[in-house]
Amino acid sequence: MTLGAALREATHLLERGGIEPARLTAEVLLAHAVGCTRAYLYAHPERELGRIEWIHFGRYLHERLQGKPTQYITGRQEFYGREFRVTPAVLIPRPETEHVVEAALGASRPPGPVVDVGTGSGAIAVTLALEMNRAVVATELSWAALEVARENARRLGAPVHFIQCDLVAALADASASLVVSNPPYVPEPEIGSLQREVRDWEPRLAFSGGAAGLDCYARLIREAERVLRPGGWLVVELGAGQAEAVRQMLGCGWRQVRFLEDLAGHLRVAVARRERTS
């Protein structure tokens, strides 16, 4: 079968299976099977697939139809213009999380470490290390996730120090100038209604936020208040409708609290500054 024919048949198969966007998914999976770019598929539609390529492509299509996310099949996801390795051990980085990076880059920082809490794939930590040209500390409870993050930092040449711990339990008081996080924030009652790609494949530890989706915020804000130096910043991603609850958690000890919208107009990021002591 030629590349052109394989692409057409795969698109129809994915459409029938309810996978969207079918055409783009077929292109990505075929390019991955052949080891080429998507542009190559259109430049050489008459090229015949080899036997091994055809076997791989068929397996990728079967996995996608079973709900496995395309990113876990290819092992890749772009974030902030860089390609990151992803596995089922880590949450797939979303474009919305780039707003967390932008907010962190825009915060003025006193001297001291930058800390990414619950780093997952390392997307935030690696991006900040490279964009700021400074070392970053990244914490993560899952050892399997840390292994993925370490590989991403090594491959992209980012100076990130990884620590396995719960939130920032291993960090000293008043030791950080900036704490960033994309914490788990999906309410437990809503997990059953998530897309199967998320519900059945992504690590529950990375998205389950307790009964109201706020469990991690309460703990993280308390811990950030402990590890941040006076004048340091906290930047966290928010779930839908959680801004007011997080605002109330940021009571005494915090100032310059603000919320930033994503491209869809949702309040996506909370930013707050640790109160300076007199």
N, C-alpha and C positions, 0 to 999 in steps of 0.2 A: 504494500500500500504506500502511496506517495504521501508526503507531508500535507499537501493540500487536501487530499481525500481524508486523511486521518483527522485533520482539524475540523472538517465539515461534519464527519460522523460523530466525533467526540462532542461537538457543540450540540448536536441534536440529542445525543444521549443524556447530556447534562441538563438540557432543557426539559426533557421528559422526567428527569429525576428531581426537578424543582430546584436545581442549583443555579443561583444567580450571583454575578453575571456569567452566563454559560460560556460565551465566546472567549472572554478574557481568561476564565479559568482553564479552558481547553488550551489556549495559547501558552499559558504559564506551565501547565503540566507537560505539554508536548515539548516545549523548549527545554524543560528540566530533563525529560527522558532522553532527548537527543544530545543535550549538552551544548546548546546554542542559544542565541538571543531570539526574542520574538520577531525581530526584524528579519532574521535569517529565514524564518518559516515562510515569509511572504516573498523573499527574494529567490527562494528555491522551492517552490511548491511541487515541482516535478520530482524532487529527490526522493528516492525510495527509503523507507525505514528498514534498518537492519533488524534481524530477528531479536536480538537482545533489547534493542530500543523499543520494539513493539511489545515485548513482554513487560518491560518497565512501564510503558505508557498505559497498558491495560491494567496493571496493578494500581497505578496512581489514580486512574479513573474509578476503579472499584472502591478504593479507600475514600475518595472524595464523595462518592455516592452514599457511602456509609456514614457520612457526616464529619469525617476527619478534616480539619481545616487545611486549606491549601498550604498555609505557611508551615504546618507541621510535616506536610508531605515533602515540600522542597527544602525545609530546614532553614528558611530565610525570611526576613521581614525588614523592610526599609524603615528607618526612623531618623528624622532630622538629616536626611541626605546621606545616611550611612547604612550599610547592610549589616544586620545583626543575625547571628545564628539563634534559632529558637527550636525548642523541643517541647513535648508535652509536660516537662518539668517546670516550664515558665509560662506566664501570661504573655500572649502575643501583644507587642507594643501597638498602641492605637495612635492615630494622628492627633486625637484630642489631647493626649499626654504631652505633645509638643508645646502646648500652652503652659504647662508646668515649667518646662525648660526656659521658655521665653520670660516667664515671671521671675525665675531664679536669676537669669542673666541680667535682668533689669534692676535687681535689688542691690543697694549699696551694702558692702560687707566689711565689717571690721576684720582685723587679722584673725585667723583661726581656720580650722578645717571645715570643709564642706562635707555634709553627710547626707547620703541617699539611704532612706530607710525602707527596707523591703525591696531590694534592688531587682529581684527577678532576673531577667535577661541581662541586666546591667545597662539598659538603654539610657536611662537618665544619668546614671553615674558616669558612664563613658562619655556621653555627649557633653556634660558639664566639664569634665576633666579636659577634654579637647578644646572646647569653646573658650573656657576660662584660662587654659594653659596653666593649670595648677592641679595639685594632687587632691583626690576625693576619697573619702571613706564610704564604703557601702556595706550595709548590714543586711542579713537575710537569715531567716530561720531554716529554710530548706537547704540541705547540703547539695542536693541534685541541682537546684537552681543556681547555687554559688558556682558550681562547676561550669555551667553554661556561661555565667557572667564573667568568670575568670578567662574563659577562652575568648570571649568577645573583646575584653580589655586587652588581652595579649595580641590578638590579631589586628586590632585597630591602633595599637600603640598608645593606650591611655594609661596614665599613672593613677590607678585605683587600688586602694588597699581594702581587701574584703575581710569581713568579720562575721562569723556565724553566731547570731544571738537573736533574742526576741526584741524587736524594735531597737532601742539604743541602750539596752541593759548593760552592755560591756563598755560603754563610754563614760568618761569621768564627768563630774559636774563642771559646768561653765567651760566646756572644752571645744565648742563648735561655734562658727560664725553664721552658718546657714544650714538648716535642716529642710530637706525636700522629701516628698513621698507621694506615691500613688497607692494609697492603702486600699484594702478590700472594703467595698462599700455597697455591695448588692444586698438588700434585705433578704433574709431567709425565705419569707413567704413568696418572693418573686423569682427564686431560683428555678422553680419548676417551669416557669413561662419563658425562660431564656431560650435563645436559639440553641439547638442541640449541639452546634459546634462549640459553644461556650459551656453549656451545662454538662455535656458528656465527655469533653476532651480537655478543657483547660483546667489547671489545678484549682480545686475548690478553695484551698488555703489562700489563694491570691485574689479571690473576688467575694467570698462570703463574709459579710459584715455584721452578722448577728441579726436579731429580731427586726431592728429598724435600719440596719446598715450603718450604724453609728458607733459600734463597739470600739473599733480601732481608733477612731478620732479622739474619743475621750482619753484613752490611754496615751496616744501619741502626743497630744497637746500637753498633758502633764509631764511626760518625759522630755519633750522638747524644751519646756520651761526650765527643766533641770539642767540639760546639757548645753543650752545656748548661753553664750556670753551676753551681757547687757548690750542691747542695740542690735543683736543678731536677728535673723529673719527665719520665719517658718513659712514654707510654701507647700500646699497640699492640693491634690486633685479632689474634686467633689463629685458625688453622684447626683442624679436629678432630684431637685427639691430639698437638698440637704444644707443649703447655705445658711438658713436662719438658725438651725440647730447648732451648726458649727460656730456661728457668730456668738451664740449664747455661751458656748464652751470657752470662747476666747474672752474671758472676763478680766478680772484684775490680773495684772502682770503682762498684759499685751496692749499695744497701741498701734495706730496706723493700720487698722484692720480694713481690708478691702477685698472685693470679690471681682474676678475677671470673667468675662463671657467668652464662650467659644464661638466658632463661626455660625453656629445655629442659634445663637442668642441665649444659650443656657449658661447659668453661673457655674463655671467649670473649675475655677481655681480660687482658693483662699490664700491670702497673703497677710501676715501679721508680724509685727516687730516686738521683740522682747523688751519689756520696760527697763529703762536704765535705772540703776539704783542711785540715790542721792549721795 
